[in-house]
Amino acid sequence: MTVFKSILNEQTACLLLYGEISDEGGEGKIASRDIVNELMYLDGAYENLNIRINSIGGDVYPGIAIFNAIRQCKSNVTIYIDGIAASIAGVIALCGRRVEMSRYARMMLHNVSGGCYGNKKDLQDMISTIESLEDTIAEIISERCGKDKEEVKSAYFDGTDHWLKADEALGLGLINAIYDVEAVPAESTTDDIYRIFTNRLELEQQPQNPDKMKLEDFKKIPRFANCADEAAVMAMLGETAGKADKADDLEKENSELKQQLQQQEEERIEATVSDAVTDGRIGADQKDTYKNILKANFTDGMSALKALKPKVLLKDKLGKPEPQSGESEWEKRQREIRENRKK
């Protein structure tokens, strides 16, 4: 499948886990190899990495591979559950340093499923495998929410599907926040406050929700402490709207430059690998492998390529023309072979 990623700005990239998790991918499925490959490319190149999940789950082992790859990232990883994070996708969601969930989304946890055909020894082995995987997954969940592993097994591995709403997942400690119903922290930027405030004003005709932003929330923030009413808040925010537009333009320009640099880097890698194929250091079937190595670490990749010896063809070695005859040893030998064939 195509892995969907987006470069948000110089510091932040976004990767989508939208689809069923599998080894091979295809037909709307997420291939673990594609995700891990993208993580190797993005990690370290960006300070922040946002991973957005909308997945019904899938195969356990590819899911664990993705879980481990995300957990080992050096970037600041934030996971967003946009629609559904079910089964192994729900487990993957728990490896983010910070996990946020939409109030409309769902997380689902349940037993590992599997099966086999064979004799009773085969069936017993399959049961042991399932129990071992459940023990591993229970450990992951327990580390996230602070519960005992056996307590997790008892709660979620009882043969039924456990669907958790955002507030339930938050209460259990599985996520850090609900991203579309958030409080207004004191360190919020003007852009953060403007977004929250305008979104909530659209709902002012609906019954008041205690979680919605009120004037008192703003007044807790020092720079809004002297605002007499909501109009004063909006006026203060309006003063920074022009600055925000300029910031957006600058961000767009930076994004375009980033894309240009990325294209130049891809062209450099393509040329380097093509040269290595041309002089015989690597085969054509190894191009993709060395491209990925150079993407992950260009310096180490170049060192590996330079350590390989070019293949010297006999034709190249004997191809220099001799001054007397104007004919190279290779050409002379080829001519002799042709003449012998005619006899």
C-alpha positions in Angstrom: 0.0 0.0 0.0 1.0 3.6 -0.2 2.2 5.0 3.1 0.6 8.4 3.7 3.0 10.9 5.4 2.9 14.6 5.5 5.7 17.1 6.4 3.9 19.7 8.5 6.9 22.0 9.1 10.6 21.8 9.7 10.2 20.3 13.1 7.1 18.1 12.6 6.1 15.2 10.4 2.9 13.2 10.4 2.4 9.5 9.5 -1.0 7.8 9.0 -1.9 4.3 10.2 -5.2 4.1 8.4 -6.1 0.5 7.5 -5.8 -3.1 8.5 -2.4 -4.1 9.8 -0.6 -6.9 8.0 2.8 -8.1 6.7 2.4 -7.6 3.0 -0.1 -4.7 2.7 -2.3 -4.2 -0.4 -6.1 -3.6 -0.7 -6.2 -1.0 2.0 -4.0 -2.8 4.4 -1.0 -1.4 6.3 2.3 -3.2 5.6 4.4 -3.3 8.7 7.6 -3.1 6.5 6.3 0.1 4.9 5.6 1.8 8.3 8.9 0.8 9.8 10.8 1.9 6.7 9.0 5.3 6.9 9.8 5.6 10.6 13.5 5.0 9.9 13.4 7.8 7.4 11.4 10.3 9.5 12.9 9.6 12.9 15.7 12.0 13.9 15.1 14.2 10.8 12.1 15.8 12.7 11.9 16.8 16.3 8.2 15.8 16.5 6.4 12.9 14.9 2.6 12.7 14.9 1.1 9.3 14.2 -2.6 9.2 13.5 -4.5 5.9 13.9 -7.8 4.7 12.3 -7.5 0.9 12.2 -9.6 -2.1 13.1 -6.4 -4.0 14.0 -5.0 -7.0 12.1 -2.1 -9.4 12.5 -0.4 -9.4 15.9 3.2 -9.9 15.0 3.3 -7.1 12.4 1.5 -4.9 14.9 4.2 -5.7 17.6 6.9 -4.8 15.0 5.2 -1.4 14.5 4.8 -0.9 18.2 8.5 -1.5 18.8 9.6 0.7 15.9 7.5 3.6 17.3 8.7 3.1 20.8 12.3 3.3 19.8 11.9 6.6 17.9 14.2 9.4 19.0 11.6 12.0 17.9 8.8 13.2 20.3 6.0 10.9 19.3 2.4 11.9 19.8 -0.3 9.4 18.8 -3.8 10.6 17.8 -6.7 8.1 17.7 -8.9 9.7 15.1 -11.6 7.0 14.5 -11.0 3.5 15.8 -8.0 1.8 17.4 -9.1 -1.8 17.8 -7.3 -5.0 18.7 -3.6 -4.8 17.9 -4.1 -1.2 16.7 -5.3 -0.3 20.2 -2.1 -1.8 21.6 0.1 0.2 19.1 -1.7 3.4 20.2 -0.3 2.9 23.8 3.4 3.2 22.8 3.2 7.0 22.2 5.0 9.3 24.7 1.7 11.1 24.5 -1.6 9.7 23.3 -4.6 11.8 22.4 -8.0 10.6 21.3 -11.1 12.3 19.7 -14.2 12.3 21.9 -15.9 10.6 18.9 -13.4 7.8 18.6 -13.3 4.3 20.1 -10.6 2.1 21.5 -11.2 -1.7 21.6 -9.3 -4.3 23.6 -9.9 -8.1 23.5 -8.4 -11.6 23.5 -5.9 -12.6 20.8 -7.6 -14.7 18.1 -5.9 -17.5 16.1 -6.4 -21.0 14.9 -4.8 -24.0 13.3 -5.6 -27.4 11.7 -4.0 -30.5 13.1 -3.8 -33.0 15.9 -4.3 -32.2 19.6 -0.5 -31.4 20.0 -0.9 -28.7 17.3 -4.0 -27.3 19.0 -2.2 -27.3 22.3 0.7 -25.4 20.8 -1.6 -22.8 19.3 -3.3 -22.3 22.7 0.1 -21.8 24.3 1.1 -19.3 21.6 -2.1 -17.3 22.1 -1.7 -17.3 25.9 1.9 -16.1 25.5 0.9 -13.3 23.2 -1.9 -12.3 25.6 0.7 -12.2 28.4 2.8 -9.8 26.3 -0.1 -7.5 25.4 -1.3 -7.5 29.0 2.2 -6.3 30.1 2.0 -3.5 27.5 -1.4 -2.4 28.8 -0.4 -2.7 32.4 2.7 -0.5 31.9 0.5 2.2 30.4 -2.3 2.3 32.9 -0.4 1.2 36.0 -2.6 -1.9 36.7 -1.3 -5.3 37.6 -0.9 -7.6 34.5 -3.3 -10.3 35.9 -5.9 -7.6 36.6 -5.6 -6.5 32.9 -6.1 -10.0 31.7 -9.1 -10.4 33.9 -10.6 -7.1 32.7 -10.0 -7.4 29.0 -9.2 -11.0 28.0 -12.5 -12.5 29.0 -13.8 -13.5 25.6 -15.7 -10.2 24.8 -14.8 -7.0 23.0 -14.3 -4.1 25.3 -15.2 -0.8 23.5 -13.9 2.3 25.3 -15.0 5.9 24.7 -12.4 8.6 25.0 -13.4 9.7 28.6 -13.3 6.0 29.7 -9.8 5.6 28.2 -8.7 8.8 29.8 -10.1 7.7 33.2 -8.2 4.4 32.9 -4.9 6.1 32.1 -4.6 4.6 28.6 -4.5 8.1 27.0 -3.3 11.5 28.1 -6.0 13.8 26.6 -9.1 14.2 24.5 -7.9 16.4 21.7 -11.2 18.0 20.7 -12.4 18.8 24.2 -9.3 20.2 26.0 -8.8 22.5 28.9 -6.9 25.7 28.3 -3.4 25.4 29.9 -1.7 28.6 31.2 1.1 28.2 28.7 -1.2 28.1 25.6 -0.1 30.2 22.7 -2.3 32.8 21.1 -3.0 30.5 18.2 -4.0 27.7 20.5 -6.4 29.9 22.4 -7.9 31.4 19.2 -8.6 28.0 17.8 -10.2 26.7 20.9 -12.2 29.8 21.5 -13.6 30.1 17.9 -14.5 26.4 17.8 -16.5 26.7 21.0 -18.2 29.9 20.0 -19.9 28.0 17.2 -21.6 25.8 19.8 -22.8 28.6 22.1 -26.4 28.1 21.0 -26.3 24.5 22.2 -26.8 23.5 25.9 -23.8 24.6 27.9 -21.2 22.0 28.4 -19.1 22.5 31.5 -16.0 21.5 29.5 -16.5 24.3 27.1 -14.3 27.4 27.3 -15.6 30.3 29.3 -14.4 33.9 30.0 -13.1 32.7 33.4 -10.8 30.3 31.6 -9.2 33.1 29.6 -8.8 35.3 32.7 -6.7 32.6 34.4 -4.1 33.3 31.7 -2.0 36.3 32.6 -2.2 38.2 29.3 -6.1 38.0 29.4 -6.5 38.7 33.1 -7.8 42.3 32.5 -10.3 41.4 29.8 -13.8 42.6 30.9 -15.8 40.4 28.5 -15.5 38.0 25.6 -15.5 40.9 23.1 -12.3 42.2 24.7 -10.8 38.7 24.4 -11.6 38.5 20.7 -10.2 42.0 20.2 -6.9 41.0 21.7 -6.8 37.9 19.6 -7.6 39.9 16.6 -4.5 42.0 17.0 -2.4 38.9 16.5 -4.4 37.6 13.4 -2.1 39.5 11.0 1.0 38.1 12.7 -0.6 34.6 12.4 -1.1 35.1 8.7 2.5 36.1 8.2 3.6 33.1 10.2 1.5 30.9 8.0 3.2 32.3 4.9 6.6 31.7 6.4 5.6 28.2 7.3 4.5 27.6 3.7 7.7 28.9 2.4 9.7 26.8 4.8 7.7 23.8 3.7 8.4 24.4 0.1 12.1 24.7 0.8 12.0 21.5 2.8 10.4 19.7 -0.2 13.0 21.1 -2.5 15.8 19.9 -0.3 14.1 16.5 0.0 13.9 16.2 -3.8 17.6 17.1 -4.1 18.5 14.5 -1.5 16.5 11.9 -3.4 18.2 12.8 -6.7 21.6 12.6 -5.0 20.8 9.2 -3.6 19.4 8.0 -7.0 22.6 9.2 -8.8 24.9 7.5 -6.2 23.1 4.2 -6.4 23.0 4.3 -10.2 26.7 4.9 -10.3 27.3 1.9 -8.1 25.1 -0.3 -10.4 27.0 1.0 -13.5 30.4 0.2 -12.2 29.3 -3.2 -10.9 29.6 -2.6 -7.1 26.0 -3.6 -6.6 23.4 -5.4 -8.7 20.3 -3.7 -10.1 18.2 -5.8 -7.7 20.0 -4.2 -4.7 19.2 -0.6 -5.7 16.2 -0.2 -3.3 18.1 -1.7 -0.4 21.0 0.8 -0.8 18.6 3.7 -1.3 17.0 2.9 2.0 20.4 2.7 3.7 21.4 6.1 2.3 18.1 7.6 3.3 18.6 6.4 6.9 22.3 7.5 7.1 23.9 8.9 4.0 27.4 9.0 5.5 27.4 5.4 6.6 25.7 4.3 3.3 28.5 6.0 1.3 31.1 4.3 3.4 29.5 0.9 2.7 29.4 1.6 -1.1 33.0 2.9 -1.2 34.1 -0.3 0.5 32.8 -2.4 -2.4 35.1 -3.0 -5.3 33.9 -2.2 -8.9 33.7 -5.1 -11.3 36.3 -4.8 -14.1 35.3 -6.5 -17.3 37.9 -8.1 -19.5 36.6 -6.0 -22.4 37.4 -2.8 -20.4 40.8 -4.1 -19.4 41.8 -4.9 -23.0 39.9 -2.1 -24.6 42.7 0.4 -25.1 43.8 0.7 -28.7 47.4 0.1 -29.5 49.4 2.9 -31.2 50.8 0.8 -34.0 47.5 -0.8 -35.3 44.9 1.5 -33.8 43.3 -1.7 -32.6 42.8 -2.8 -29.0 43.7 -6.3 -27.8 39.9 -6.9 -27.3 39.1 -5.9 -30.8 42.0 -7.9 -32.2 40.8 -11.0 -30.4 37.2 -10.5 -31.5 38.4 -10.1 -35.2 40.4 -13.3 -35.0 37.4 -15.2 -33.6 35.2 -13.9 -36.5 37.8 -14.9 -39.1 38.2 -18.4 -37.7 34.5 -18.9 -37.9 34.5 -18.1 -41.6 37.1 -20.8 -42.4 
